[in-house]
Amino acid sequence: MPARTIPIGPTLDDLQPVAEFVETFCAEEGVPDGAAFHLSLVVEEAASNVIRHGYAAGGREGSLSMERDGDSVTVEIVDDGPPFDPFSIAVPDFDTPLMDREVGGLGVEMMRRMTDRQSYRRDGDRNRLTLIKHI
Amino acid sequence: MQIVEEPFGSGIVVRPIGRLDSTTAPAAEQAIREAMTRSGHRLLLDMGDLDYVSSAGLRVVLAAAKQSNAASGRFLVCDLKPQVRQVFELSGFTRIISIVATRAEAEL
């Protein structure tokens, strides 16, 4: 199947059609429930980064593409915001006491733990984040 | 997202239904913050009807735990579905949030 693509809209409310896109993709491609849940999560984390970081800093265009190839699904998120490598974010320290705990870094940690391969590169004036999950 | 709230023990139980994600988190955070204040900072978050929690949802849970803790209150979470528990575990939240299996086991 060729890759399917959807634009990422400017506000967090626009993540709803993105979430529906992932659900439809997974249903139509026969992705098992557990893997589909992980894909929904990592796409939300990556797409919300585009809105929070990319668009907030002047980016105007972002998109999500998904493609199934045999036993793996490739997720690609592209945006024209300033260079932002999510994998440069530190892993959260789980020993931090409650009152000092923050949520920063958890989304990236989910990408690391819920997909099998992750890569980021600056491609011209665009960020290109690729996540591959075996299903 | 719908949020159902009712009295529970000496406090309040709040039950969000559906998804706690980037889109629904702001309204849920406000609803839980207000319920927390009304309950005298004694709140049970029943996740039995929650199918999905992202880091935006975890932020809401963390804010509630901090709010309760700062007021020397009590904050419990119950009835995590397996996929939601997985997100809690992966995030280290099972170490910092008080979790009980079911509502029947929760005491406020």
gemmi code that builds the backbone of each chain (N, CA, C; Angstrom):
import gemmi

chains = {
    "A": [
        ("MET", (0.841, -1.205, 0.000), (0.000, 0.000, 0.000), (0.875, 1.253, 0.000)),
        ("PRO", (0.526, 2.261, -0.796), (1.276, 3.517, -0.732), (1.031, 4.207, 0.605)),
        ("ALA", (1.942, 5.121, 0.948), (1.792, 5.840, 2.211), (0.539, 6.706, 2.165)),
        ("ARG", (-0.098, 6.821, 3.325), (-1.240, 7.740, 3.450), (-0.765, 8.937, 4.259)),
        ("THR", (-1.237, 10.098, 3.889), (-0.746, 11.338, 4.505), (-1.900, 12.234, 4.933)),
        ("ILE", (-1.711, 12.919, 6.056), (-2.696, 13.909, 6.525), (-1.931, 15.122, 7.046)),
        ("PRO", (-2.411, 16.325, 6.755), (-1.746, 17.502, 7.329), (-2.003, 17.594, 8.830)),
        ("ILE", (-1.079, 18.196, 9.540), (-1.250, 18.456, 10.972), (-1.675, 19.909, 11.115)),
        ("GLY", (-2.871, 20.112, 11.654), (-3.429, 21.459, 11.766), (-2.738, 22.269, 12.855)),
        ("PRO", (-3.106, 23.551, 12.952), (-2.342, 24.473, 13.813), (-2.610, 24.362, 15.318)),
        ("THR", (-3.734, 23.765, 15.735), (-4.040, 23.778, 17.175), (-4.144, 22.349, 17.716)),
        ("LEU", (-4.121, 22.241, 19.048), (-4.201, 20.914, 19.660), (-5.531, 20.233, 19.329)),
        ("ASP", (-6.591, 21.016, 19.096), (-7.865, 20.410, 18.688), (-7.728, 19.681, 17.350)),
        ("ASP", (-6.774, 20.133, 16.533), (-6.570, 19.502, 15.231), (-5.910, 18.126, 15.342)),
        ("LEU", (-5.552, 17.736, 16.556), (-5.007, 16.386, 16.724), (-6.112, 15.334, 16.687)),
        ("GLN", (-7.363, 15.783, 16.819), (-8.458, 14.805, 16.775), (-8.567, 14.126, 15.406)),
        ("PRO", (-8.595, 14.886, 14.306), (-8.589, 14.189, 13.010), (-7.327, 13.358, 12.782)),
        ("VAL", (-6.208, 13.787, 13.363), (-4.974, 12.996, 13.245), (-5.154, 11.649, 13.961)),
        ("ALA", (-5.757, 11.702, 15.166), (-5.999, 10.464, 15.919), (-6.941, 9.536, 15.140)),
        ("GLU", (-7.960, 10.128, 14.520), (-8.900, 9.308, 13.735), (-8.209, 8.702, 12.512)),
        ("PHE", (-7.298, 9.459, 11.925), (-6.519, 8.966, 10.784), (-5.721, 7.715, 11.184)),
        ("VAL", (-5.088, 7.784, 12.371), (-4.288, 6.638, 12.832), (-5.190, 5.434, 13.081)),
        ("GLU", (-6.330, 5.680, 13.719), (-7.251, 4.569, 14.006), (-7.730, 3.920, 12.721)),
        ("THR", (-8.093, 4.745, 11.745), (-8.571, 4.210, 10.462), (-7.466, 3.425, 9.763)),
        ("PHE", (-6.259, 3.998, 9.761), (-5.115, 3.306, 9.146), (-4.933, 1.925, 9.771)),
        ("CYS", (-4.900, 1.897, 11.107), (-4.630, 0.637, 11.805), (-5.740, -0.384, 11.561)),
        ("ALA", (-6.991, 0.096, 11.535), (-8.111, -0.821, 11.283), (-8.014, -1.388, 9.870)),
        ("GLU", (-7.773, -0.530, 8.901), (-7.767, -0.975, 7.505), (-6.538, -1.803, 7.169)),
        ("GLU", (-5.441, -1.562, 7.895), (-4.211, -2.320, 7.629), (-4.089, -3.548, 8.537)),
        ("GLY", (-5.112, -3.767, 9.367), (-5.107, -4.957, 10.218), (-4.022, -4.947, 11.280)),
        ("VAL", (-3.683, -3.761, 11.797), (-2.681, -3.665, 12.857), (-3.313, -4.149, 14.168)),
        ("PRO", (-2.660, -5.066, 14.883), (-3.231, -5.572, 16.143), (-3.443, -4.445, 17.160)),
        ("ASP", (-4.389, -4.667, 18.088), (-4.798, -3.606, 19.019), (-3.635, -3.027, 19.818)),
        ("GLY", (-2.767, -3.888, 20.348), (-1.664, -3.395, 21.184), (-0.747, -2.473, 20.405)),
        ("ALA", (-0.399, -2.891, 19.185), (0.480, -2.068, 18.346), (-0.244, -0.803, 17.902)),
        ("ALA", (-1.541, -0.911, 17.653), (-2.320, 0.257, 17.230), (-2.344, 1.305, 18.345)),
        ("PHE", (-2.461, 0.840, 19.595), (-2.435, 1.753, 20.740), (-1.089, 2.485, 20.795)),
        ("HIS", (-0.009, 1.741, 20.617), (1.315, 2.369, 20.640), (1.467, 3.382, 19.505)),
        ("LEU", (0.973, 3.036, 18.329), (1.078, 3.957, 17.193), (0.270, 5.225, 17.456)),
        ("SER", (-0.928, 5.067, 18.029), (-1.738, 6.251, 18.359), (-0.988, 7.164, 19.316)),
        ("LEU", (-0.372, 6.549, 20.316), (0.347, 7.346, 21.315), (1.535, 8.075, 20.709)),
        ("VAL", (2.388, 7.350, 19.973), (3.606, 8.001, 19.481), (3.272, 9.075, 18.452)),
        ("VAL", (2.214, 8.856, 17.670), (1.818, 9.900, 16.707), (1.330, 11.133, 17.456)),
        ("GLU", (0.527, 10.930, 18.515), (0.058, 12.104, 19.271), (1.246, 12.862, 19.858)),
        ("GLU", (2.194, 12.128, 20.428), (3.347, 12.794, 21.045), (4.135, 13.584, 19.996)),
        ("ALA", (4.370, 12.958, 18.844), (5.170, 13.626, 17.811), (4.411, 14.798, 17.192)),
        ("ALA", (3.131, 14.592, 16.908), (2.348, 15.648, 16.255), (2.124, 16.821, 17.215)),
        ("SER", (1.966, 16.529, 18.509), (1.779, 17.638, 19.448), (3.086, 18.432, 19.589)),
        ("ASN", (4.235, 17.757, 19.419), (5.509, 18.493, 19.390), (5.550, 19.468, 18.216)),
        ("VAL", (5.041, 19.029, 17.062), (5.018, 19.914, 15.890), (4.208, 21.171, 16.206)),
        ("ILE", (3.062, 20.989, 16.867), (2.201, 22.133, 17.178), (2.830, 23.003, 18.269)),
        ("ARG", (3.313, 22.352, 19.332), (3.827, 23.107, 20.487), (5.165, 23.768, 20.204)),
        ("HIS", (6.030, 23.057, 19.468), (7.375, 23.594, 19.227), (7.492, 24.205, 17.831)),
        ("GLY", (7.122, 23.414, 16.818), (7.333, 23.855, 15.441), (6.480, 25.063, 15.081)),
        ("TYR", (5.158, 24.931, 15.221), (4.264, 26.030, 14.833), (4.432, 27.231, 15.758)),
        ("ALA", (4.651, 26.945, 17.049), (4.791, 28.049, 18.006), (6.022, 28.889, 17.689)),
        ("ALA", (6.988, 28.294, 16.970), (8.219, 29.014, 16.650), (8.284, 29.385, 15.174)),
        ("GLY", (7.127, 29.478, 14.523), (7.096, 29.990, 13.164), (6.835, 28.963, 12.079)),
        ("GLY", (6.832, 27.678, 12.428), (6.514, 26.656, 11.429), (5.067, 26.798, 10.960)),
        ("ARG", (4.810, 26.417, 9.725), (3.452, 26.584, 9.193), (2.890, 25.317, 8.593)),
        ("GLU", (3.770, 24.382, 8.250), (3.294, 23.171, 7.579), (3.874, 21.930, 8.223)),
        ("GLY", (2.982, 21.030, 8.616), (3.423, 19.745, 9.134), (2.523, 18.654, 8.592)),
        ("SER", (3.047, 17.452, 8.501), (2.211, 16.357, 8.014), (2.639, 15.041, 8.645)),
        ("LEU", (1.693, 14.118, 8.645), (1.915, 12.752, 9.123), (1.706, 11.803, 7.952)),
        ("SER", (2.661, 10.893, 7.760), (2.471, 9.826, 6.775), (2.623, 8.489, 7.469)),
        ("MET", (1.800, 7.524, 7.073), (1.922, 6.166, 7.606), (1.881, 5.177, 6.461)),
        ("GLU", (2.705, 4.154, 6.606), (2.755, 3.141, 5.556), (3.035, 1.781, 6.185)),
        ("ARG", (2.287, 0.778, 5.751), (2.594, -0.574, 6.199), (3.406, -1.272, 5.123)),
        ("ASP", (4.488, -1.915, 5.565), (5.306, -2.684, 4.645), (5.583, -4.029, 5.317)),
        ("GLY", (4.836, -5.050, 4.931), (4.995, -6.364, 5.558), (4.633, -6.299, 7.022)),
        ("ASP", (5.605, -6.658, 7.868), (5.343, -6.715, 9.303), (5.720, -5.439, 10.026)),
        ("SER", (5.892, -4.355, 9.307), (6.223, -3.127, 10.020), (5.410, -1.947, 9.489)),
        ("VAL", (5.239, -0.982, 10.374), (4.568, 0.267, 10.018), (5.587, 1.393, 10.165)),
        ("THR", (5.682, 2.225, 9.146), (6.560, 3.381, 9.200), (5.714, 4.641, 9.377)),
        ("VAL", (6.080, 5.418, 10.390), (5.421, 6.695, 10.673), (6.423, 7.792, 10.348)),
        ("GLU", (6.000, 8.761, 9.568), (6.899, 9.870, 9.280), (6.183, 11.187, 9.560)),
        ("ILE", (6.838, 12.023, 10.363), (6.287, 13.341, 10.707), (7.257, 14.386, 10.182)),
        ("VAL", (6.753, 15.265, 9.338), (7.595, 16.292, 8.722), (7.020, 17.661, 9.073)),
        ("ASP", (7.885, 18.607, 9.425), (7.391, 19.973, 9.648), (8.485, 20.973, 9.291)),
        ("ASP", (8.045, 22.212, 9.030), (8.988, 23.243, 8.595), (9.329, 24.223, 9.717)),
        ("GLY", (9.180, 23.765, 10.960), (9.589, 24.598, 12.090), (11.105, 24.626, 12.216)),
        ("PRO", (11.615, 25.347, 13.224), (13.062, 25.388, 13.455), (13.583, 23.978, 13.760)),
        ("PRO", (14.877, 23.735, 13.553), (15.416, 22.403, 13.837), (15.068, 21.957, 15.258)),
        ("PHE", (14.535, 20.753, 15.373), (14.179, 20.226, 16.698), (14.334, 18.713, 16.675)),
        ("ASP", (15.365, 18.249, 17.371), (15.593, 16.809, 17.463), (15.005, 16.314, 18.781)),
        ("PRO", (13.856, 15.636, 18.738), (13.231, 15.213, 20.002), (14.130, 14.281, 20.808)),
        ("PHE", (15.023, 13.560, 20.129), (15.841, 12.585, 20.849), (17.017, 13.239, 21.580)),
        ("SER", (17.107, 14.579, 21.448), (18.098, 15.299, 22.244), (17.554, 15.572, 23.650)),
        ("ILE", (16.256, 15.305, 23.846), (15.647, 15.540, 25.162), (16.053, 14.412, 26.113)),
        ("ALA", (16.433, 14.785, 27.332), (16.911, 13.799, 28.301), (15.782, 12.857, 28.722)),
        ("VAL", (16.152, 11.635, 29.045), (15.202, 10.679, 29.616), (14.804, 11.188, 30.997)),
        ("PRO", (13.489, 11.174, 31.309), (13.071, 11.672, 32.626), (13.686, 10.832, 33.744)),
        ("ASP", (13.969, 11.478, 34.869), (14.496, 10.773, 36.040), (13.322, 10.277, 36.883)),
        ("PHE", (13.142, 8.955, 36.904), (11.979, 8.383, 37.589), (12.124, 8.388, 39.109)),
        ("ASP", (13.305, 8.745, 39.604), (13.481, 8.783, 41.053), (13.155, 10.150, 41.636)),
        ("THR", (12.773, 11.096, 40.764), (12.415, 12.423, 41.248), (11.163, 12.331, 42.120)),
        ("PRO", (11.164, 12.972, 43.306), (9.965, 12.941, 44.152), (8.780, 13.638, 43.475)),
        ("LEU", (7.573, 13.247, 43.899), (6.336, 13.735, 43.281), (6.324, 15.234, 43.032)),
        ("MET", (6.608, 16.028, 44.074), (6.420, 17.470, 43.939), (7.400, 18.109, 42.956)),
        ("ASP", (8.488, 17.405, 42.635), (9.461, 17.935, 41.676), (9.312, 17.297, 40.302)),
        ("ARG", (8.412, 16.342, 40.186), (8.284, 15.607, 38.939), (7.619, 16.486, 37.869)),
        ("GLU", (8.095, 16.384, 36.624), (7.456, 17.064, 35.500), (7.179, 16.014, 34.429)),
        ("VAL", (6.375, 16.389, 33.432), (6.003, 15.423, 32.405), (6.941, 15.512, 31.193)),
        ("GLY", (7.744, 16.570, 31.144), (8.637, 16.762, 30.007), (9.504, 15.540, 29.745)),
        ("GLY", (9.626, 15.176, 28.483), (10.462, 14.041, 28.106), (9.721, 12.719, 28.027)),
        ("LEU", (8.516, 12.662, 28.611), (7.801, 11.378, 28.595), (7.334, 10.993, 27.198)),
        ("GLY", (6.912, 11.993, 26.424), (6.451, 11.694, 25.064), (7.561, 11.069, 24.228)),
        ("VAL", (8.762, 11.618, 24.365), (9.904, 11.085, 23.617), (10.256, 9.689, 24.128)),
        ("GLU", (10.134, 9.516, 25.457), (10.399, 8.199, 26.029), (9.413, 7.164, 25.471)),
        ("MET", (8.151, 7.572, 25.280), (7.177, 6.651, 24.675), (7.585, 6.287, 23.252)),
        ("MET", (8.077, 7.285, 22.499), (8.531, 6.985, 21.134), (9.662, 5.964, 21.157)),
        ("ARG", (10.591, 6.145, 22.098), (11.728, 5.218, 22.183), (11.263, 3.812, 22.547)),
        ("ARG", (10.334, 3.741, 23.496), (9.957, 2.436, 24.050), (8.871, 1.738, 23.242)),
        ("MET", (8.065, 2.491, 22.513), (6.914, 1.887, 21.831), (7.131, 1.680, 20.341)),
        ("THR", (8.305, 2.083, 19.841), (8.631, 1.774, 18.446), (9.998, 1.091, 18.415)),
        ("ASP", (10.298, 0.446, 17.300), (11.526, -0.349, 17.223), (12.708, 0.438, 16.671)),
        ("ARG", (12.424, 1.437, 15.846), (13.513, 2.263, 15.324), (13.048, 3.702, 15.259)),
        ("GLN", (13.941, 4.615, 15.628), (13.599, 6.032, 15.598), (14.740, 6.772, 14.917)),
        ("SER", (14.393, 7.734, 14.092), (15.457, 8.569, 13.556), (14.933, 9.983, 13.329)),
        ("TYR", (15.844, 10.926, 13.464), (15.524, 12.325, 13.181), (16.594, 12.863, 12.250)),
        ("ARG", (16.164, 13.633, 11.253), (17.159, 14.383, 10.488), (16.548, 15.688, 10.000)),
        ("ARG", (17.431, 16.671, 9.832), (17.024, 17.932, 9.231), (17.178, 17.756, 7.734)),
        ("ASP", (16.075, 17.958, 7.040), (16.033, 17.685, 5.601), (15.728, 19.013, 4.908)),
        ("GLY", (16.783, 19.739, 4.479), (16.573, 21.077, 3.928), (16.062, 21.978, 5.037)),
        ("ASP", (14.870, 22.556, 4.837), (14.319, 23.429, 5.874), (13.247, 22.695, 6.676)),
        ("ARG", (13.320, 21.371, 6.690), (12.292, 20.609, 7.396), (12.873, 19.620, 8.398)),
        ("ASN", (12.109, 19.398, 9.466), (12.397, 18.304, 10.396), (11.727, 17.050, 9.865)),
        ("ARG", (12.447, 15.950, 9.899), (11.876, 14.690, 9.426), (12.110, 13.627, 10.500)),
        ("LEU", (11.021, 13.249, 11.166), (11.076, 12.253, 12.238), (10.482, 10.952, 11.703)),
        ("THR", (11.239, 9.877, 11.816), (10.762, 8.582, 11.308), (10.737, 7.573, 12.444)),
        ("LEU", (9.606, 6.903, 12.593), (9.439, 5.867, 13.616), (8.988, 4.587, 12.915)),
        ("ILE", (9.655, 3.495, 13.226), (9.274, 2.218, 12.611), (8.873, 1.252, 13.714)),
        ("LYS", (7.708, 0.653, 13.536), (7.227, -0.316, 14.531), (6.950, -1.653, 13.873)),
        ("HIS", (7.520, -2.711, 14.440), (7.194, -4.064, 13.986), (5.865, -4.466, 14.608)),
        ("ILE", (5.018, -5.068, 13.802), (3.684, -5.421, 14.331), (3.446, -6.925, 14.221)),
    ],
    "B": [
        ("MET", (-14.944, 14.613, 25.579), (-14.855, 13.728, 26.727), (-15.889, 14.127, 27.765)),
        ("GLN", (-16.481, 13.108, 28.379), (-17.442, 13.342, 29.448), (-16.761, 13.033, 30.780)),
        ("ILE", (-17.094, 13.790, 31.809), (-16.534, 13.529, 33.133), (-17.679, 13.434, 34.137)),
        ("VAL", (-17.777, 12.292, 34.796), (-18.845, 12.072, 35.774), (-18.243, 12.226, 37.163)),
        ("GLU", (-18.991, 12.919, 38.023), (-18.484, 13.202, 39.364), (-19.549, 12.882, 40.393)),
        ("GLU", (-19.160, 12.242, 41.492), (-20.126, 11.983, 42.561), (-19.415, 11.922, 43.905)),
        ("PRO", (-20.177, 12.085, 45.014), (-19.558, 12.002, 46.334), (-18.990, 10.603, 46.551)),
        ("PHE", (-17.903, 10.518, 47.297), (-17.305, 9.218, 47.597), (-16.578, 9.317, 48.927)),
        ("GLY", (-16.997, 8.542, 49.904), (-16.380, 8.609, 51.223), (-16.400, 10.040, 51.723)),
        ("SER", (-15.264, 10.512, 52.172), (-15.206, 11.886, 52.665), (-14.846, 12.872, 51.553)),
        ("GLY", (-14.793, 12.366, 50.312), (-14.391, 13.230, 49.209), (-15.259, 13.058, 47.978)),
        ("ILE", (-14.610, 13.039, 46.815), (-15.306, 12.987, 45.530), (-14.608, 11.967, 44.634)),
        ("VAL", (-15.412, 11.240, 43.852), (-14.838, 10.411, 42.793), (-15.128, 11.072, 41.451)),
        ("VAL", (-14.107, 11.123, 40.610), (-14.221, 11.701, 39.273), (-13.915, 10.599, 38.264)),
        ("ARG", (-14.835, 10.431, 37.301), (-14.652, 9.363, 36.317), (-14.672, 9.939, 34.905)),
        ("PRO", (-13.502, 10.146, 34.299), (-13.478, 10.606, 32.911), (-13.782, 9.440, 31.963)),
        ("ILE", (-14.485, 9.746, 30.899), (-14.906, 8.694, 29.960), (-14.308, 8.980, 28.589)),
        ("GLY", (-13.598, 8.005, 28.027), (-13.075, 8.134, 26.669), (-11.565, 8.268, 26.636)),
        ("ARG", (-11.088, 9.385, 26.098), (-9.646, 9.591, 25.908), (-9.158, 10.800, 26.691)),
        ("LEU", (-8.023, 10.640, 27.357), (-7.379, 11.768, 28.014), (-6.117, 12.063, 27.208)),
        ("ASP", (-6.265, 12.992, 26.251), (-5.175, 13.255, 25.313), (-4.947, 14.760, 25.181)),
        ("SER", (-4.143, 15.151, 24.203), (-3.802, 16.574, 24.050), (-5.036, 17.427, 23.837)),
        ("THR", (-6.049, 16.868, 23.167), (-7.256, 17.630, 22.865), (-8.161, 17.766, 24.081)),
        ("THR", (-8.279, 16.696, 24.876), (-9.243, 16.706, 25.982), (-8.612, 17.118, 27.318)),
        ("ALA", (-7.276, 17.121, 27.390), (-6.614, 17.358, 28.681), (-6.942, 18.711, 29.314)),
        ("PRO", (-6.984, 19.816, 28.542), (-7.235, 21.108, 29.212), (-8.566, 21.143, 29.976)),
        ("ALA", (-9.641, 20.658, 29.359), (-10.942, 20.667, 30.041), (-10.924, 19.707, 31.231)),
        ("ALA", (-10.285, 18.557, 31.061), (-10.224, 17.576, 32.157), (-9.423, 18.143, 33.315)),
        ("GLU", (-8.328, 18.836, 33.004), (-7.501, 19.390, 34.079), (-8.296, 20.397, 34.901)),
        ("GLN", (-9.055, 21.233, 34.211), (-9.850, 22.231, 34.919), (-10.923, 21.562, 35.781)),
        ("ALA", (-11.613, 20.561, 35.207), (-12.682, 19.877, 35.947), (-12.126, 19.185, 37.190)),
        ("ILE", (-10.985, 18.543, 37.044), (-10.408, 17.817, 38.176), (-9.868, 18.795, 39.223)),
        ("ARG", (-9.287, 19.893, 38.758), (-8.779, 20.883, 39.710), (-9.915, 21.456, 40.557)),
        ("GLU", (-11.042, 21.742, 39.902), (-12.182, 22.298, 40.631), (-12.785, 21.265, 41.583)),
        ("ALA", (-12.878, 20.016, 41.120), (-13.412, 18.961, 41.981), (-12.493, 18.744, 43.178)),
        ("MET", (-11.197, 18.820, 42.926), (-10.219, 18.640, 44.003), (-10.446, 19.681, 45.096)),
        ("THR", (-10.633, 20.926, 44.691), (-10.852, 21.999, 45.662), (-12.160, 21.772, 46.428)),
        ("ARG", (-13.236, 21.462, 45.681), (-14.538, 21.222, 46.328), (-14.499, 20.052, 47.291)),
        ("SER", (-13.672, 19.053, 46.984), (-13.656, 17.819, 47.781), (-12.802, 17.962, 49.038)),
        ("GLY", (-12.252, 19.134, 49.279), (-11.319, 19.271, 50.388), (-10.038, 18.500, 50.105)),
        ("HIS", (-9.687, 18.410, 48.820), (-8.466, 17.719, 48.379), (-8.461, 16.243, 48.718)),
        ("ARG", (-9.652, 15.637, 48.666), (-9.753, 14.181, 48.838), (-10.481, 13.644, 47.610)),
        ("LEU", (-9.710, 13.120, 46.670), (-10.288, 12.785, 45.363), (-9.807, 11.429, 44.865)),
        ("LEU", (-10.763, 10.673, 44.346), (-10.464, 9.405, 43.680), (-10.686, 9.597, 42.185)),
        ("LEU", (-9.692, 9.278, 41.391), (-9.806, 9.351, 39.934), (-10.045, 7.931, 39.420)),
        ("ASP", (-11.283, 7.675, 39.018), (-11.671, 6.335, 38.545), (-11.426, 6.273, 37.037)),
        ("MET", (-10.462, 5.457, 36.614), (-10.084, 5.402, 35.201), (-10.706, 4.217, 34.474)),
        ("GLY", (-11.753, 3.656, 35.070), (-12.365, 2.456, 34.500), (-12.949, 2.646, 33.106)),
        ("ASP", (-13.288, 3.879, 32.763), (-13.856, 4.135, 31.426), (-12.910, 4.933, 30.548)),
        ("LEU", (-11.639, 4.902, 30.907), (-10.639, 5.637, 30.139), (-9.852, 4.653, 29.273)),
        ("ASP", (-9.950, 4.852, 27.960), (-9.329, 3.912, 27.022), (-7.908, 4.310, 26.642)),
        ("TYR", (-7.548, 5.573, 26.894), (-6.329, 6.094, 26.299), (-5.806, 7.256, 27.133)),
        ("VAL", (-4.537, 7.209, 27.479), (-3.891, 8.314, 28.181), (-2.543, 8.585, 27.512)),
        ("SER", (-2.322, 9.817, 27.100), (-1.017, 10.207, 26.540), (-0.283, 11.035, 27.585)),
        ("SER", (0.885, 11.582, 27.212), (1.634, 12.365, 28.198), (0.855, 13.612, 28.602)),
        ("ALA", (-0.001, 14.113, 27.705), (-0.852, 15.258, 28.071), (-1.815, 14.850, 29.194)),
        ("GLY", (-2.285, 13.613, 29.155), (-3.156, 13.095, 30.212), (-2.390, 12.871, 31.502)),
        ("LEU", (-1.166, 12.378, 31.376), (-0.334, 12.171, 32.563), (-0.078, 13.489, 33.286)),
        ("ARG", (0.057, 14.557, 32.496), (0.266, 15.871, 33.080), (-0.911, 16.254, 33.988)),
        ("VAL", (-2.137, 15.894, 33.572), (-3.338, 16.183, 34.351), (-3.311, 15.395, 35.669)),
        ("VAL", (-2.927, 14.127, 35.583), (-2.862, 13.277, 36.777), (-1.795, 13.804, 37.739)),
        ("LEU", (-0.651, 14.185, 37.178), (0.443, 14.702, 38.010), (0.031, 15.998, 38.702)),
        ("ALA", (-0.658, 16.875, 37.963), (-1.105, 18.149, 38.553), (-2.063, 17.889, 39.707)),
        ("ALA", (-2.956, 16.902, 39.546), (-3.909, 16.574, 40.617), (-3.172, 16.035, 41.837)),
        ("ALA", (-2.196, 15.169, 41.607), (-1.438, 14.597, 42.726), (-0.691, 15.689, 43.482)),
        ("LYS", (-0.109, 16.624, 42.748), (0.622, 17.716, 43.399), (-0.320, 18.622, 44.173)),
        ("GLN", (-1.493, 18.915, 43.576), (-2.465, 19.795, 44.229), (-2.910, 19.195, 45.562)),
        ("SER", (-3.189, 17.896, 45.538), (-3.644, 17.215, 46.741), (-2.529, 17.166, 47.780)),
        ("ASN", (-1.342, 16.825, 47.309), (-0.189, 16.707, 48.200), (0.125, 18.032, 48.890)),
        ("ALA", (0.039, 19.117, 48.114), (0.355, 20.432, 48.670), (-0.619, 20.811, 49.771)),
        ("ALA", (-1.849, 20.257, 49.708), (-2.862, 20.579, 50.711), (-2.978, 19.471, 51.765)),
        ("SER", (-1.992, 18.572, 51.784), (-2.028, 17.409, 52.682), (-3.337, 16.642, 52.552)),
        ("GLY", (-3.825, 16.509, 51.323), (-5.065, 15.779, 51.067), (-4.794, 14.338, 50.722)),
        ("ARG", (-5.731, 13.766, 49.959), (-5.572, 12.370, 49.564), (-5.996, 12.239, 48.108)),
        ("PHE", (-5.155, 11.615, 47.289), (-5.451, 11.430, 45.869), (-5.135, 9.998, 45.474)),
        ("LEU", (-6.170, 9.327, 44.985), (-6.010, 7.932, 44.569), (-6.489, 7.774, 43.140)),
        ("VAL", (-5.888, 6.801, 42.456), (-6.328, 6.446, 41.111), (-6.729, 4.982, 41.144)),
        ("CYS", (-7.856, 4.640, 40.496), (-8.253, 3.230, 40.490), (-8.672, 2.756, 39.105)),
        ("ASP", (-8.671, 1.450, 38.952), (-9.285, 0.762, 37.805), (-8.622, 1.117, 36.468)),
        ("LEU", (-7.295, 1.001, 36.434), (-6.580, 1.283, 35.182), (-6.758, 0.121, 34.210)),
        ("LYS", (-7.164, 0.415, 32.989), (-7.180, -0.615, 31.957), (-5.732, -0.995, 31.627)),
        ("PRO", (-5.531, -2.199, 31.085), (-4.145, -2.662, 30.866), (-3.300, -1.684, 30.057)),
        ("GLN", (-3.872, -1.103, 29.005), (-3.049, -0.217, 28.169), (-2.732, 1.089, 28.904)),
        ("VAL", (-3.647, 1.521, 29.770), (-3.401, 2.738, 30.554), (-2.355, 2.458, 31.636)),
        ("ARG", (-2.448, 1.290, 32.243), (-1.442, 0.888, 33.244), (-0.051, 0.841, 32.608)),
        ("GLN", (-0.005, 0.369, 31.369), (1.268, 0.293, 30.655), (1.907, 1.686, 30.528)),
        ("VAL", (1.071, 2.679, 30.211), (1.578, 4.047, 30.085), (2.047, 4.571, 31.449)),
        ("PHE", (1.299, 4.266, 32.496), (1.698, 4.662, 33.848), (3.041, 4.036, 34.222)),
        ("GLU", (3.206, 2.754, 33.900), (4.442, 2.057, 34.279), (5.623, 2.610, 33.502)),
        ("LEU", (5.417, 2.787, 32.205), (6.506, 3.271, 31.351), (6.960, 4.668, 31.778)),
        ("SER", (6.052, 5.426, 32.369), (6.343, 6.807, 32.746), (6.833, 6.926, 34.183)),
        ("GLY", (6.896, 5.804, 34.889), (7.314, 5.849, 36.288), (6.224, 6.348, 37.213)),
        ("PHE", (4.992, 6.467, 36.709), (3.913, 7.020, 37.538), (3.438, 6.037, 38.604)),
        ("THR", (3.685, 4.743, 38.399), (3.257, 3.778, 39.421), (4.074, 3.976, 40.696)),
        ("ARG", (5.200, 4.695, 40.598), (6.026, 4.939, 41.792), (5.569, 6.159, 42.565)),
        ("ILE", (4.936, 7.098, 41.894), (4.641, 8.363, 42.570), (3.145, 8.608, 42.777)),
        ("ILE", (2.290, 7.811, 42.128), (0.843, 7.977, 42.255), (0.290, 6.772, 43.018)),
        ("SER", (-0.627, 7.021, 43.965), (-1.234, 5.920, 44.717), (-2.331, 5.286, 43.871)),
        ("ILE", (-2.147, 3.999, 43.546), (-3.061, 3.315, 42.647), (-3.673, 2.119, 43.373)),
        ("VAL", (-4.991, 1.983, 43.278), (-5.652, 0.785, 43.804), (-6.388, 0.109, 42.658)),
        ("ALA", (-6.650, -1.190, 42.832), (-7.194, -1.965, 41.719), (-8.608, -1.515, 41.358)),
        ("THR", (-9.456, -1.410, 42.356), (-10.862, -1.081, 42.070), (-11.358, 0.005, 43.018)),
        ("ARG", (-12.514, 0.555, 42.668), (-13.123, 1.588, 43.496), (-13.427, 1.050, 44.900)),
        ("ALA", (-13.805, -0.246, 44.948), (-14.156, -0.847, 46.240), (-12.978, -0.844, 47.201)),
        ("GLU", (-11.766, -0.829, 46.664), (-10.575, -0.858, 47.516), (-10.086, 0.533, 47.899)),
        ("ALA", (-10.743, 1.542, 47.356), (-10.282, 2.910, 47.614), (-10.952, 3.466, 48.859)),
        ("GLU", (-10.174, 4.080, 49.724), (-10.738, 4.733, 50.903), (-10.337, 6.196, 50.914)),
        ("LEU", (-11.353, 7.030, 51.022), (-11.075, 8.468, 51.104), (-11.517, 8.973, 52.476)),
    ],
}
model = gemmi.Model(1)
for chain_id, residues in chains.items():
    chain = gemmi.Chain(chain_id)
    for i, (resn, *xyz) in enumerate(residues, 1):
        res = gemmi.Residue()
        res.name, res.seqid = resn, gemmi.SeqId(i, " ")
        for name, pos in zip(("N", "CA", "C"), xyz):
            atom = gemmi.Atom()
            atom.name, atom.element = name, gemmi.Element(name[0])
            atom.pos, atom.b_iso = gemmi.Position(*pos), 0.0
            res.add_atom(atom)
        chain.add_residue(res)
    model.add_chain(chain)
structure = gemmi.Structure()
structure.add_model(model)
structure.setup_entities()
